[in-house]
Amino acid sequence: MTFGVYYYPEHWDSLEWERDIRNISNLGFQFIHIAEFAWIDMEPEEGKYNFKWLDTVIGLAAKYHLKVILGTPTSISPVWMGIKYPEIYVLNSNYQRAEHGTRGVQSLSNPVWRDFSKKIITQMGQRYGNNTTVIGWQLDNEPEGREDYSASSQVAFQLWLKNKYQTIAALNNAWGAAFWNQSFSDFGQIKIYNANLVGWWGANPHALLDFKRYTADAQADFLDFQATILRSLISKNQYVTTNYTATSAGADPRRTYKLDFNSFTSYPNKGNANIGDKGFRLGDPKELSFGLSFFKQEHTNAGIMELQPGCVNWGAINPLLEPGTVRMWLYHCFGGNLSFVCSYRYRQINYGSEQYHAGITKLDGVTLSQGGKDYQQTISEMKILQKAYNPDAKMPKIIQARKTAVLWNYDNYWSMGRQGQTTQWNTLSFFQKYLEIAKSFGAPADIVYENDDLNEYNIVIAPAFELVDKTLISKWENYVKQGGNLVLTVRTGVKDRNGHIFRSGWGEIISPLIDAKIDNFDHLPANVEGKISALGKSYSWNNWADLIEANQKKNVLAIYADQFYAGKAAVVTNTIGKGTVTYIGVDTDDASLERDVLRKVYEQAGATTENYPEGVYVQWRDGFWVAVNYSSTDYQLQIPAKSEILIGNATVKPAGVTVWKE
């Protein structure tokens, strides 16, 4: 795994550039990331370009044996552009135009903005597309899929709808426009549904779902637009990527077609309580865990383009990290098979909105921060692993048997975010619960999409997969028939792709899969707990309960023990062909029921399971076992006697790391 760091030469006196770049190289970093916010320095006036400063920096990188990732500067426009062409900015839901001074506020559908973007990218591509020091390009910065109500976006949305539905009658049907007199007679009549003005509770959920889809498509199209420009100008040895946030809410990384791979940003510590009394100094492992599983599958490349080197300036609180925490995050990334890690940033700046944001060095630009020391140590330790690396290492059979896919779909995320039905519902947290259970079993868990090949996974989990069609149900059935083990949960199979609830009954489309019917669903107030009997134990639930009527009593794994529907099934299982389908019809706070049911699924699938506590991750990569500990207590590893511990020891302390070979 290679290491890089963000460097902003435009922030510093040019007399300090060589010292900084030499020090970056001496620390062991292999590349620097530059230019993503420097449009004004490259085009100080419209049509007048200046790249001499950038030539100098790239030349210094080459002198000190560093490679360069160039950022396209399209995250923020230069001030002259917005003054002369104010239409380049987005309009928010109050129809207020954004202004110069922050990033990510340009209208991606605006032709003037696109034209200027094309010009600066073309200039950069022509100048550096065959520079051997430049190894890759990062498009934009943290693309988020920002909602835009501007005139150009309104027109683009109409065209997007016309392309999707073809006829206005089809749109009216998909949007349920007969409700509340919302029917249209022409696509030109449509205005982006504005929940802020229409009323959040009453806004058309189908129209709003399409707006989310359009926004994600607009973001992806802008990235592909940039990639297309670069492709004709750059060497085949240079790659094109971008840096999505780890748990992006509005941008869907799988909608782009012209990037070589995706990379992502993660800031695990924002002052959250996290795990135990030290958790606020160790970070939230679930964010980085999600990013590793989402962006890095077995057959793809991926890297983390921004990893936090210390405290931030925008958390609820901004505590110092426990020494070694950044190193733990780096090894979490290594165990997750990333190709590279890049830190934001090298120097802490003494001005601007992020002046309290830590860097690899402190304010003097020389003294290492604790995060900088952690990076230095990890870079040095990679040499130990390089020497011990066995290129012929094969994934152990016990790991292979545990391979798990967890199915993700942004449509589900957006749909249930609009209609949670209970204030205790959180779609992302619900999804992460199942992902984290799989990892606590020691399973390599990939976050995949429904069109991906499921057959290489022994277990497939589809948490709250609300929007389905017959094609997907058939794919699931075929996967199970061939020996796969499918786990479905509450809220799965409830709606069609337009977000309409199936008229045949709640979740009726999955009834053949689970060999049961779902009569209804229930929620409890926050201060009330229901009881469930399962697997010889008693469990509590509070958030969501599907009332299930199994066709065969032998398929019932759990029943409700109280409420007026006591005796109804809460969890059922079914055998189809060589495989199994398990339906977990309840959402609990402590996840103990879900954990026990999933363990039974894994065991029946012939997969052994570990029992790692929350915050402890043990991953296998290229012949190495990598353990990290985000919890606030020591964890004792059970390492086979003939193993060789390369880094750390069998007791993994909070923020600790252990790496060994068997």
N, C-alpha and C positions, 0 to 999 in steps of 0.2 A: 504494500500500500504506500503510495507516494504522498507527499505533503506539500501544500502550498499555502500562501497567505495573501490577503488583500493588501495592496499598497496604493496610496493615493499621493503621487508626486505633486499634484496640483495644490495639496495642502501645505507643502513644506518649501523652504528655501532650496533652490536648486543646488546650492553648495552642499546640502546634506544628502542629496540623492545617492551619491556613490558610497558614502559611509553606510547608509541604510541598506542598500542592496548588497554590499559586501557582508554586512552583519547577518542579513537574511540567509545568504549562502553559507556562512560559517556555522550557523545554527543547524544546518542540514536540510533546510527546505529545498525542494527541487523546482518550484515554479512560483511566480508571482501573478497576481490577478490585478489588472489595471484598466482604467479609462471608462468604467461604466457610467460615471456621473460627470464626465468631463466634456460634454458637448460644447459649452461656451469656450473652452480652451482650444478646441479643434476648429470651431467655426465662430470666431468672435463677432463677426458681422455676416449678414446674409450673403452667401456665395463666396466668402473670403475664408480660406482654410489655412490653418497653421498646424503642422505636424512635427515641427522641429523638436519641440520639447519631448514628444512621444518617441521620436527617433532616438533621442539621447537616452531615454530610460530603457528602451528595448536594447540599445547598444550596451548599456551598463549590465543589463541582465545577461547578455551573451558573454560579456567579459568575465563575469563571475559564475558562469556555467549554470545559469538559471533559465528555465523555459518561461514562456509568457502565455497567459490566457487573456485575450482582449474582450472587454465587454462592449457591446453596442450601447450607445448612450441614450437609448430611446425611453428610458424611464423618466426622464425629466428634460423638458425643452429649455433652450436658452431664453433669457428674458426678452431679447429683441423679437423673438418669434411670436410670443403671446401678446405683445403690445400691438404688433402689426396685424396679426391673424388670431384674434381672440376666439374664433370658432374652433380652434384646435382643442379646447378644453371640454371636459365632460360637464353635463348638467346633472346635479343630484336630484333626489326625489322631490325636492322643493323647488325644482327648476332654477336653482342658483348655479351660476357658472363658477367653476373652479378658477383659481388664480395661480400665478407664478409663486413659487416658494417652497413647494414640496414635490414629491415624486408620485408617479403613477396616476396623474390626473388628466392625461390626454385622451381624447376621443379616438379609439382605435379604428373606427369606421370613417373618420373624417378624411376626405381626399387630400386636403392641404397638409395635414399631419403626416399622412402616408408618403406624400411626395417629398417632404423634407427628410423623413426617415430614410427613404430610398437613396437620397442624395448623399447623406453622411455615411451610410453603410457602404455605398459604392466607393466613395473616396477612401474609406478605411480598407475595404477589400482589395482595391487596386494597389494600395500602398504596401499592405502587409500580408496579402494572400499567399505570397510565395517566400515569405521571410521564415527561415528555418528555425529561428528562435521562438516564433509563435506556433504553439501546438494546437490551440483551439480558440473557439469563440463562445462566449456566453451571451445569449440574446436577452436584451432588456434586463430587468432585475425583479425577482420575486413576482412573476406575473400572477395576478390575483383574480382576474375576471371581474373587474369593477363594473357595477351597474351604471349605465349611461342613458340618460333621458334626452340627450341633445337631438337637434334636428337631423343630423346625419345618422344617428343611431336609430331614430324613429323610422327613417326610410329603409335602412338596412334590415331592421326587424320585419317590416312589411315584406320585403323581398325574401327574407328567410322563411317566413310563413308561407308565402306563395309557392316557393320551391318545395316546401314540405307537404303541403296539403293540396296543391294544384287548384282546387275549387273552394269557393267560400262556403259551400254547403258542408264540405268535409271538415272545414275548420269549425263551423258552428256546432257540428255534432261532437267533435273532439273536445271542444271547450264547454259543452253543456250550455250553450248560449241561450237556450229556451228559458233557463232559470233567471229570473229577475230582468227579463226584457233586454238581454244583451246581444241579440242577433245582429249580424252584419250583412250587408248586401254587396260589399266590395272590400278588397284588401286595403284600399286606400283610406277606408274609414277607421282603420285600426290604429289605436294609440297604445303605447306600452302601458299595460296595467300598472298602476301606481298604488301599491298597498298603503303607502303613507298617506295618500289623499282619499282613496276609495274607502279605506277602513280596513285595518289588518284582518279582523275576524271575518269580514264579509267578502274580501277580495276573491276573485275567481281563481281557485287553486290550479286549474288546468292551464289557464293563460299565464299564471305566474311560473308554473313549471316550464312552460315553453320559453319564457323570458330567461330563466336560468340556463336552459339549454343553448339558447341563442347567444347569451353572454359568454358562455364557455367556448362556443364555436368561434365567436368574434375574437376572443383572446388567442385561441389556437391558430386561427387564420392569420393573425398579425405576426405570430412567431414563424409560421411557415412562409409568410410573405418575406420576412427578413432572411430566412434560411435560403430561399430561392435566389435572392439577390447575391448572397455570399457564394453559393455553390458555383456560379459561373465565373467567379473571380479568384477563388482560393485553391490551394493545393489539396490533393486528395489526402495528404498526410495531416491536414488540419481538421479537427472535428468541430461540430456545432451542437451546442447543448443550451440549457437554461437552468435556472435555479428556483424551482417551485418551493413554496413553503411545505413543510413535512405533512401537515394536515390541512391543505388548501380547501377552502369552502366554496370557491367560485370558479376556479380554473381546473379543468380536467386534463391531466398530462397525456392521457391516451387519445386525445382528439387531434394531436399534431401528427404529421406524417413525414416530415422532412428533417427532423432532428436525428442525430446519430444515437443519442441516448439522453435520458433525463438525469439531472442532478437536483439536489434539494438543499434547503436551508433548515437548520434546527437550532433552537435556543432552549435547551432543556430546563434551564433554571430561570424562573421569573419571580422568585420569592414565594412560590407555592409551598404549602405545608408538606406535600408529598408523603414519603414513608417514614414514620417514626420521628423521634425528637431531633434528629439531624437532617431530616429530609429537605428542609428549606435551604440547606447548604449543598445538597447532592443532586438536585434536579429531579424532574419528572421523567422516569424512564419510558413511559408509554408513548410520548411524542417521538422520541428517537426510534423506539421499537417499531412504531407504525411506519415511519419513513423508510427504515431498513427493509421491511417486508414489502412495502408498496413499490419502491423504486428498484430493488435489486432481486430479480428472480434468477434462477439457475443459469438461464441461457442469455442473460443480458449483462451489459456493463452498467455501472452507475457509480456516482461519487457524491460526496456532500460538499457543496460549494461554499457554504457558510456554516461554520460550527463555532459556537460561543467560546471565547477564550477566558471569560471571567464574568464579572457582574455586568448587568445592562443598566440602561438609564430609564427604562419604561416599564419595569415590573411593578407589581403592587407594593413590594418592598424590594430593595436591591442589596441583599446580603453578600458578604464575602463568601466564596466557595471554600468548602473543606479542601485543604491541600491534597492534591491527587485526583480531584474530581474530574478535571478536564482530561487527564490521562485515562481515567476510567471510560469517559465518553469515547475517546479515541479508540480504545480497545473494543468497546461495544461496536463501533463502526468496522473495525478490522474483523471481528468475529462475524459480522453481518456481510462479509464478502465485498465490501466496497473497494473500488480500484484506487480512489484517492480521497483525501480529506484536505479541505482548505479552510483556514481560519479567517474570520472577520474580526480583527484586522491586525496589522503589524504594529502601528503606533497609536496610542491613545491620543486623541486630539484635545487641545485646550480651549476650543471654541466650537460654536454650532450646537445643534439640537442633540447631538450624541456625545457631548464632551465628557459625560460620566460613563460612557461605554468603554469597557476595558479593552486593552490590546495585548499583543505579545510583549510589547515593551511599555514601560510607564511613560510619563509625560516628557521625560528628557530624551526619549527616543533611543535609549541605550540600555537602561536597566531593565532586566527581565521581570515581568509580573509573575505571579504564581502560575498563571496559565501558560506563560511563556516557558517557564521551567518544566511544566508538565509536557509541553510539546517537545522541548529539547530532549527530555528523558525518553519519550516514546520513540522519537526519530532514531535515537541511539540504540534503543532496544530492538528496533526492526532489523538491525544488522545481525543480532543474535538469531532471530527467526529466519533470516535469509540463509544463514549458514546451516541451520537445522532443517531447511525445507526439503521435502521429498516430492519431486514432481510426479511420482507414480502413486502417491497416496490416493486411496479410494474411500469413498464414503462408507463408514461401517454399516453393516446390515441392520443393526438396531436403529440407526438414524434413518436409513432408507425406509424402513417400515413405518416410521412415524411421520413421513412427509405429509404435510397438511396444506390445503388450499382454503383460504377464507375469501369468500366472494364479496366483491365491492361493486357498487353501481351508484354513480352520482345522482341519477334520477331518484333512487330511493332516499338518499340523503336529503335532497331538496324537497321531495314530496312530504316526508315525515317531519322535516323541519317546519313546514308550513302547517301541518295538521298533526301535532304531537298527541293530541287527545287527553293528555295528562301532563301537568307541570313537572312530573317526575320522569318524563321521557327525555332522553338525550341520545340521538341516533349514533353519534360518534362514540360516546362512552359505552353504549350497548355493544357496538361492534368491537371496541377495544377489549371488552371483557372476554369475549371468546378468543380473540387473538392472544391475549395474555395467558389464558388457561392453557392453550396449546403450547405456548413457549414454556410454561411451568412444567409441562410434561417432558421437556427436552426435545420437542418436535421442531424441525425446521418448518416455518410457516410462511408461505408466500401469500400476499394479497393479490388476487387475480380477478379478471373480468369474466363474465359469463361466456364469452366467445373463445376464451383460452382453452387449451387442451387440459381436461381434468383427469385424464386416464393415468397420468404419471403420479397422481396423489392417492395414497391409501385412504385418506379421510378428506372430505370436502365439507366445509361448514358454510352455510348461507344465512348469516344473522339478519333477521328482519328484512328479507328480500321481498319487498311489498309489491313491486310492479313486475308482472310476468306475462308470458304468452304461452301458447301451446308448444311452440318450438323449444323454448327453454325447458318446459316440463318434460318434453320428450327426451331432451338431452340428459336431464337428470336421471330419468328412468333408465336410459341406456347405460349410463355410467354405473348405476347400481346393479343392473343385470349382469354386467361384466365383472362384478366383484368389488365395486366401490362401496364406500360407507359414507352416506350422506346424512348430514345433520341439518335440520330445518328448525326454525324458531318462531316465536310469536310474530305476527304481522307479515308472515310470508304468504305470497300468493293471494293477496286480498284484492288487488286492483289490476286492471289492464294497463297497457303502456301509456294510455292517455290519462291515467289516474282515476278512472271510473271504477267504483266497487262492482265486482261481479254480481249480477242480479240473481244468480243461481243459489247463492248462500255464502256465508263467511268462509273464505278460503276453500270454496268448493272445488276449485281446479286442482288442488293438491290432495284431495280426499283419496283418490286411488293410490297415490304414493304412500300415504300414511295409514291407509286402511282404516280410516276413521272420519268422523264429521266434527266440525267445530260449531257448537250450538250458539255461542255468544262469547263475549269477553267482558272482563270486569277490571275495575281499578279500585284501590283503597285509598282513603285519606292518608296523609303523611304520618299521622300518629296512630294508625291502625295496622296491625299485622295479622295476616291469615296464616293458617297452618297447612302443611302438606306432609303426607306420609309416603315415604319412598325408600326402597333399598334397606329396609329395617331401621330407618331413622325418621326423625321429625325435623322439618325445615320450615322456615318462615318466608313469606313473600309479602310484597306490598305494591309493586309498580304496575304489573300487568298480569292478567290470568286469562288464558283461553279455556273455555269449558268444552272438553273433548268427549265425544261418545265413540269409543272404540268398537269396531265390528267384532273383535275377538278379545275376550278377557285376558288371554295369555299375553297379549301385546301391551298391556298396561304396566308401566313402570312406576307411576306415581299418581296418587289421588289427593284431592282436596279433603282436608280433615275437619273443616268447619265451614262457616257461612251456609246459606240456605241451599247451596248446591253440593254439600258434602257428599263424597262418593264419586263425583265426576272425575274423569281422568285429567291429569295435568301434563303427563309425559307418556308418549306411546312409542312403540317401535314396530317395524314391519320388515319382513324379508321378501325381496324380489330377486329372483334368479340367484346369483352367487353373492349378492350384497345385501346391505341393510339400509333402511331409512329410519331415522329417529327424529321425532318431533318433540321439541322442548317448548311446551305451551305456557311457560311462566317466566317472569323476569324478577329476579330477587336482588336485594342489595348486596348481600355478602357473597353471592355466586357459589355458595357451597353446594347447592343442589345441581346447578349446571356443571360444576367441576366433577361431581361424583358420577353423573350420567355420562359425561364425556369420557371419563376414565373407563367406564364400562364399554363404551363404543370402541375405544382404542384397544382394549384387551381382547374383545371379541374379533377385532380386525387383525389380531396377531401382533400387535405392537405393544412393547413394554412401555411403561411410563415412569418418569422421574416425579419428584415431588418438591421442586424448587420453590422456596417461599417468594412472596411478592418482592420484586426488585432484584432478585438474583437471576442472572442469565448465564447459561452455559451453552456455548455455540461451538460447532465444529467447522473448521475451515482448512482445507488443503493439508490435512494431516495434523493440525493443531486443535487442541481443545482450549477454549478461551472462556474464562469465568470472570464476571464483574459483579459488583455488589452495590446496589443503590439503597439498600436497607440500612437501618441505623444500628444493626447488631452484626456480630461476626457470624460467618457461615463456614461450617466445616465440610470441605469437599471429601467425597469418597473416591480417591484416586487409586487405580490399580497399582499393586506393589511394583510391577516392572516398568512403570511409567517414568519418564524423565521430566521433571519440572524445570522449565526453562526460565520462567519469570514468576516471582512471587513464591507462595508456599500453600500448603493444603488448607490453611485458615485464611479465608478472604475477609478482610476487615471492611467496614464501610468505606466506600470510594476505592476499594482494593481491586487488584487484578491478579489473576493467576493464569499462566499458559503452560500447557504440558503436552507431551507426546506419549502415546502408548507404544 
